Amino acid sequence: MAAILDEAGFTPLGIKVEHGVLAGGLPPHHSDPFDRMLIAQAQHEGLTIVTADAMIQRYAVAVLA
């Protein structure tokens, strides 16, 4: 599976301490800890989240719905 993702140009993104700190400080719009971590990673790394989850759009993060 890793080879397929690599061939497609995807780069794995590990969880950094900074991501955890950001996730812990996010407003409580979303209660799912995994989604909060994705939001924090996207904010810190300047990434866009692709989702239909309207709750994620309440955060200061780029979203492609």
C-alpha positions in Angstrom: 0.0 0.0 0.0 2.8 2.4 0.8 4.3 2.0 -2.6 0.9 2.8 -4.3 0.6 6.0 -2.2 4.2 6.9 -3.0 3.7 6.4 -6.7 0.6 8.6 -6.6 2.7 11.4 -5.0 1.3 11.3 -1.5 3.6 12.1 1.4 2.8 10.7 4.9 2.2 13.3 7.6 3.2 12.2 11.1 1.8 13.8 14.2 4.1 16.4 15.7 4.0 17.9 19.2 2.9 21.2 17.6 -0.2 19.4 16.1 -1.2 18.1 19.5 -0.8 21.5 21.2 -2.9 23.1 18.4 -5.6 20.4 18.6 -5.9 20.8 22.4 -6.4 24.5 22.0 -9.1 24.4 19.3 -12.6 25.7 20.1 -15.0 22.9 20.9 -16.9 23.0 17.7 -16.1 19.4 17.0 -15.9 16.6 19.6 -14.1 14.0 17.4 -10.5 13.9 18.5 -9.3 12.5 15.2 -11.0 15.3 13.3 -9.5 17.9 15.7 -6.1 16.5 15.0 -6.7 16.7 11.2 -7.7 20.3 11.6 -4.6 21.1 13.7 -2.3 19.4 11.2 -3.9 21.3 8.3 -3.6 24.6 10.1 0.0 24.0 11.1 1.1 22.7 7.7 -0.9 25.0 5.5 -3.0 22.2 4.0 -6.6 21.9 2.8 -9.0 19.4 4.3 -11.4 17.7 1.8 -14.6 17.0 3.7 -18.4 17.3 3.7 -18.4 17.8 7.5 -19.9 21.2 8.1 -18.5 21.3 11.6 -14.9 21.4 10.3 -15.8 24.4 8.2 -16.3 26.4 11.4 -12.6 26.3 12.1 -9.9 28.6 10.6 -8.8 26.0 8.1 -8.9 25.7 4.3 -11.7 23.3 3.3 -12.7 21.8 0.0 -16.3 20.6 0.5 
